[in-house]
Structure formats: structure tokens, C-alpha cells
């Protein structure tokens, strides 16, 4: 008996979906009016034409999926096109700067328009009205939650890309001569940044087949024992790659701090400025720069 009841409910949802498709233009107009009057409307982020395109694509795909009678499993094949549209919508709105709630409201707001029409159509059939409202609400609620998840994933991807961009800007390895690289460091150096600097340097050394890299620390906020240890590890890693690491930008204050801390930089080559560091690099590569006569 329960199986028969489930089958009857599915058939009723198919009938309901057919009615919704027949009344599609009426529902769409009502839904668009509600969106245009909503306090979540962001015409500063999206044009009215773009909103209409997204709304038309979603309502058509949703009603097509609903015509299968399946309102329980939005991961089913029937909802493939709906999910694709919502993922694209979530990604575009995440890039445009919409909030999570504003993005999910786009989906949830369709429920009101559908509810108003269904109440009008089945005002004398309480059982069908109950089944239709429950089914449509259930499907829209699940799609709304999935939209929220898609938006969150899109924002996380954007955050990772921005982080990688910032990282590449924070460790700008530059080729200043054949087989000679320069990496100026500005700000503070903690364990995370030291690891990022090391990975970036080693990749660039391998890519450019560098023999010398100048690590300029003139812009480092302060060099204490922890920072010095990070620099030593970076230098050691580059040496293992067959590349000589030269630390430049050693000011008198930095030199005194290293002495007071009793830090031994070992075999690491240090220079007061970039000019001296580049001169060392030329000597290391047996190069000589002469004035053109």
C-alpha cells in the first residue's frame, strides 16, 4: 500500500508540473516582479536583462525536472540541467560580489510565486494542494541549499586564486642576468612565508637553471634568531639545487643585531647592497662587465 501511495503522489506531482509549465509565463512574471521589488535586488552588480536570462533559464529547467515527478532526489539525472544552471549562477554571483543569502534567495523566491498559483488552482482540492505545495517546496529548498554550497565553493576557489596571486606578488623572483635571479623580501618572515619563499625560489631556480640567486632582505621588518634560521634553511635548500644564494641588504643595524644574537650564518655569502651582490655573482660565474668603447 505505501508503494501505491508513493506512486500516486509522484503522478500528482507530474500533473502539478504540467500545470506549472502551462502557467509558466504567469509564474515567471509574478516571480520577476517579486525579485525586482526585493531588498536583495542588486542592479549595481547585475543588469535587469542578465537577471531575466538567469530567471528564465532556471524556471524552465526546474519545471522540466519537476515533470518527472521526482521531488526527493535533486541529485538525480532529471535535475542535471538544473544543477548546471545553479552552479553557473552561483559562480557568476560569487565573482560579482553577491552575498551567500542574496544568491540563495534567488532560488527560494520562486517558491512564493509557485505557491500563489497552486493555491489558486487547487483551492477546492486540499489533498492535491498539500502534495503540490510540499513537493515544490521540498525541491526548491534542496536546490536553494545546493546553490548555497556551490556559492561557498566558488568563493573558496576565488580566495585560493587571490591568495596565490598575492603570494606571487609577495615573492617576485626576477631574472636580472643570465643564470642570476633576484628575490627582494619585504615585510615579516614567519614559518609559512619562509616555506612559500623557499618553494618559489626552488621552482624558479630549476626553471631558469640559475647559478646564483640574490636574496635581498633590505625590506625585512626585523631579523631575529627565528628569521635568521628561516634564511639559513632557504640558503641551504638553494645550495642543494646547485645554486649559490647571496643575502644582500645587510645594513649596519642588521649586522649588529646578528652579532648581538650570536648567530652564525656559516658559509652563507652576505653583501651590504645589491651592487655588491651582483658583483659577487659575476665573479662566481667568471664574468666581467666592461664599458663599451
Secondary structure, DSSP 8 states (H G I E B T S, - for coil): -HHHHHHHHHHHHHHHHHHHHHTHHHHHHHHHHHHHHSTT--TTTS-HHHHHHHHHHHHHHHHHHHTTT--S-TTSGGGHHHHHHHHHHHHHHHHHT--HHHHHHHHHHHHHHHHHHHHHHTTT-HHHHHHHHHHHHHHHHHHHHHHHHHHHHHHHHHHHHHHHHHHHHHT-EEEEETTEEEEEEEE---HHHHHHHHHHHHHHHHHHT-SEEEEEEEEES---HHHHHHHHHHHHHHHHTT-EEEEE---HHHHHHHHHHT---TT-EE-SSHHHHHHHHHHHTT-------
